[in-house]
Amino acid sequence: MKSDDPASMVRDFMLEFARRTGLSPESNAPRRYLWTDAFAVCNFLELFRQTGDESYRQLALDLVEQVHHTLGRHRRDDPRTGWISGLDEEKGRSHPTQGGLRIGKEMNERRPSDPLDERLEWDRDGQYYHYLTKWMHALHCTGNATRDFTYHTWAAELAKTVHAKFTYTIPFGGPKRMYWKMSIDLSRPLVESMGHHDPLDGLITYHELQAAAVKGAKAFTFPNLQAEIADMACICEGKNWVTDDPLGLGGLLCDAYRVAQLSINGHFKRTDLLETLLEASLLGLESYARQQHPALPADYRLAFRELGLSIGLHAVERLRTCVGEHAAVFNQERLQPKMNDLMRYGSPAETIEQFWLKSVNRRAGSWTEHQDINMVMLATSLAPDGFLTV
């Protein structure tokens, strides 16, 4: 790295990511991965906000385009060609998210005739709902930064498409549920179980996108997501969100902060959900702290999962300020004690960052095997506002 200054480190990590994955200089065969790229877009936008350097904004826009033209189209080793939506070239360019977006895994998806191999399935392509919601958020952030409503529209079109394909109703009057993983063309489920936090991510992200239409005075032309919001609210009803997985915990804390931001602006009415998420996060953090993961050497740790938690802990700092400054919106008596309890866990964020900023730890196999996602999420943790701000 060129400097020990956190801002310089963020720049170095992101420029190295751009070089390694074929974003800049542009490669004819870029290596795109939807989860990592969603965080990367937000990081480039945050660098632009901090520095005013137009090159970072352009990297964000170039990455959006490259993701759509890579993961919105069939793989090179697939006999199918063109947009996975089935749209022709011109319409596909105008609506690049209407068929969803591939994960970007190295192996092709499992064929319909192949038996499920749970170990191999982690390495196979397809579509993940929780990656798609991250991309919706990245497009939303891009629209906010550029004031170009096209990005919001693409996010909403993506939401419409994947909601219809990932959700289903259990026969004979059963509840609505979600698949965890779908095929590239969204024609069949690859993993039928439901992701723990998928419906929660969907509910909050749909509210975020719907709010963009209202703020942008585009409510009459924007794809309306009220039916999808109602679906997700039903799926979320009564769910237990507790987890001691660090990446899942970080996601819960980020979701809590998003709920707070949307509530302040009047775009999320269920402030009771915020209390539920804080309670679940506290239980999970207590369990995680007892496991003493930070005592393990680098080879036995997964940086991107820990960094997901540190990003969430940065969200807690902002959430406490948010709640404290808007007494008319939030039940201070109920929320402040929970916020104070959460703040006791704030120091692990710096501990996690400092551990992975040490070059010796970044030489471990656990880092180098996942270098792109690790670099990007460390950059997000060091400069989180681009990702955290709705």
N, C-alpha and C positions, 0 to 999 in steps of 0.2 A: 504494500500500500504506500501511497505517496506521503501521507500525513497521518498524524494521530488525531487530528481534528475530526469530530464526528461528521460534520457537514462534508468535509473532503472525502471521508470514507464512503459516505452514501454515494457521492458522485463517482468515486472509483469503482465501487461495486456495480453500479448501474451501467457504467460505460463498458466494464468488462463483460457484464451480462449481454449487452447489445452486441459486442464483438463475438462472444462465444456462440451465440444462438443464430447468427446470421441476420441480425437486424441492421447493424451498421458496423462495417460496410455490408450492404445487402447481399445475401446469398441467393443463388438459384434454388437451393434446397434448404430453407431455414428450418431450424429446430424449434417448433412451437409446442407449448404445453399450456393448456388453458388456465389452470390454477395459478401457476407462476406468472403468466403473462397478465392476468388480472391485477395482481399486486404490482407488477412492474409498471403498468400504465399509470396507476395511482402514484407511484414513486416518481416517475418522470414529471407528472403534473405538479407534484410537490416541489421538485427541484426548480421547475419553472417559476412557481409562486415565490420561492425563496430568493432566487437569483435574478429573475427577469430575463434570463438567457433563453431566447427563442428556440435554440437548438433542442432544449429538453422538451418543450411543448411539441416540437416537430417529431421527436422520437416517440412520444406518446401516440401521436396521430398515425405515424408510420407503423407502429406496433399494432394498433387497432386494425389497420388495413391488412397487415400481413397475417394477423390471426384469422380474419374473415376469409382471406383468399387462400389460406392453408387449411384451417380446421373447419371452414364452412364448405369445403369441397371434399370429394372422395380422395382416398389415399392413392399414392402412385402405384402401390402393389395391388390395387383393387381393379377388377375388370370394369367396374362402373366408373364413369367419368363425370366431370362437371359438378355443379352445386348439389349438395346432399338434399336440398329442398326439392330438387327436380325442376326448378325454374330454369328458363333459358339464360344465356349469358348476360343479356342486358338487364332483365328483371332480377337476376341473381345479384348483380352488382348493386342494384338499388335497394334490395331487401336481403342482405347477406346473412341474416340471422333467422330467416323464416323456416329453415330446416333444422335449427339447432346448431351446435358446434361440437366437433369431435373432442375427445380428451387430449389426444396427441401422444398416446402410448406407442411404444416401438412396435409391438406385435399387433397384427390385424385382429379384428374381433372374432369371437368364436362363431363358427358356422352353425346354422340351425340343426344340422345332423350330429354335431359334436357334443359329447357329454360334458357337463360342467366339471371343471377342475378348479376348485376354489383357489389353489395356490397360483395357477397360471392366470386366472381371471384378473388378478391385480395388475398383470403386465399387458393385458389385452386392451385394445381400443374400444370405443363405444361412446356413450354420452353419460356423464354423471350430473345429476341434478344440482348437487352442491357446488360443482364447478361452474355450472351455468348461472347460478345466482350470483356468484362472485363476478362473472363477466357482465351481468346486468348492472351490478354496482359500478364496475369500472367504466361502462358506457355512460352511466348516469353522471359520474364524476367528470368524464370528458365533456359531456354536454354542458355541465355547469361551468367548466373552465373556459370553454370556447364560445359559449352562448349560441351554440349551433344545436337546434332542437332535433336534428337528424339522429344524433346519438341517443337521445331519449327515446325516440321512436323505434330505433333498432332494438333497444333494450326491452321495450314493451312488446314488440313483435316476437322477440325471443321468449318472453314470459308467456305470451298467449300460446305459442307453439308447444313449448315443452310442458306446460301445465296440462294441456289436453292429452299429451301422450304419456306423461309420467303418472298421472292420477287415474284411479279406477274405483269402481264401486263393487264391493263384495256382493255376489248374487243373493237374491231372496231377502232384500231389505237390510243388508249389512252396511257397515260404515264405509266411508270413502277412505282409500289408502293410497300409498305411493310406491312405485318401484324405485329401487336404488340405482340401477344401471340399465340403460336401454341400448339397443343396437344403433349403429351409426345412422341409419335412415329412420330411426324411431318406430320401426314396424313391430318390434318384439322386445320383451324384457330379457335382459341377460342375467340380472340378479333380482329376484322378486321381493326380497325383504326390503323394509323401509329404513332409510337412514335416520339415525336418532334425532338429529336436529334439522333434517331437510324441510319438514313443513314449517318450522319456526323461521328458518332462513327465507322461505318463500313468502310467508305472511308479511314479514318486515320489509323485504325487498319490493314486493308488490305495492305496499303502502308508499314506499320511497318513490317508486316510479309514478304512481298516481298523483302524488304530491307535486311532482315536476310539471305535470300537465296543468294543474291549478295555478302554480306559480308562474308558468309561462303563458297563461291565458290560452292554452291549446286544448282545453277540455273537450271541445266539440270535434276536433280532428284527431285526437290522440286515441289509440286503442284503449277502450275502457276496461279496467281490470277489476271492477267491483265484484263480478261473479267469481273470479279467481280468488279474490280476497276472502269472500264468504266461504268458499270451499276450504281454503287453508285454515280459516278460523275454526271450522268444524273439525278438521283433522287434528288441530292442535288442542282441542278441548280436553282437559283432564290429563294431558301428557306430563310425565315427569322428565325434566330436562337435566337432572343431575348427572354429571360425569366427572371422573378424575383424570381423564385423558387431557394432557396439557393443551393440545391443539383444539379440542372440543371446548375446554374451559375458556381459552382465549376467544373463541368464537362466541360463546355465551356473553362474555363481558363486552365484546364489540357490539353484539346485538342489543344489549341493555343500553349502551350509549346511543345507538341509532334510534331506539324507541324514545329515549329522552329528547333527542333533537327533534324528532317528528312530533312529539307531544307538545313541545313548546310552540311550534308553528301551527298547532291545531290540526295536524294531518294524521294523528293517531290518538284515538279516543280512549283506548283501553290502558290507562296508566296502571291498572292492577297487574298487567303483565310485567311491568318493570320490577315490581316487588317480587314477583315469582321468579324472575331471572336472577335477581340478586340473592335470593334465598338459595336457589340451586347452585349458584356460583360459590357461595360461602361453603356449602357442604362439600362441593368438589375440591375447593382449595384446601380445606382442612384435611381431606383424605390424601390429596397430592403431597402436601407438606410432610405428612407422616412417612411417605415413601422415600424421602431423602434422595431424590434423583440427582441433585447437584453434586453429590459425593462421588458419583461414578466418573471414570475417565472418558475421554472423548469418543473412543471406539465403541463404547456401550451406550451412546446417546444419539438421538436424532435431532439435529439442530433445528430443522424447520418446525418440528412439533413443539419444542421448547420456545422457539421464537414466536409461534402463534400465541402462547401464553403471555409472553412479555408484551406483545402488541396489545393484548386484552388488558393487561395491567396498566398500560399507558392510557387506555380508554377509561379506566376507573378514575384516574386523576382528573380527567376532563369531565367525567360524569358527575363527580362530587361538586365541582364548580357549577356545572349546569343546573343541578338540583338546588343548590344553595341560592342561586340567583333568581330562581323562578318559583317562589313560595306559593304563588297563586295557582300554579299548575300541579304541583306535586304535594303529597302528604308528607310534610317535613318530619313530623313526629314519628312516622313509621319508617321512612326511608333513611334518615340521617344516621340512626344507630347501625343500620346495615352498611351504609357507606363507610362509617368509621371502622367497622370490623374489616371490610374489604381493604381499606388503606393499610392495614397491618401487614398485608401481603405485598406491598408495593416494592420492597427491596429486591425480591427475586428477579424483577425485570432487569435491573442494572447488573445483578449477578450473572444472569444468563447472557446478556450482551457482552459483558467483559470477558466471560469465558470464551465465547466464540470469536471475539476480536483478537485473541491471542493467536498469532500465526502458527504456533506449534499445534494448537487444537484444530486449525483448519488444514493441517496436513494429514489428519486421521482419515481412515477409509470411510468412516461414517459421514464425513463432510464431503470428500471428493466424489463419492458415489452419487451424491445428490447436490452437486455444487451449484447448479443454476437456481434451484428453489431455495437453497440455504442462503446464497448471496442476496437474493431479492428480499427474503423475509427478514434478514438481518438489517438490510437497508430500511425496510418498512419500520422495524422496531426503533431504529435510530431517528427516523423522521416520519412519525406515524400519521400526521394530520391529513396527508393526501388521501390515505385510505380510510381514516376514521370519520372524516367530516362528511355529513350527508348533504 
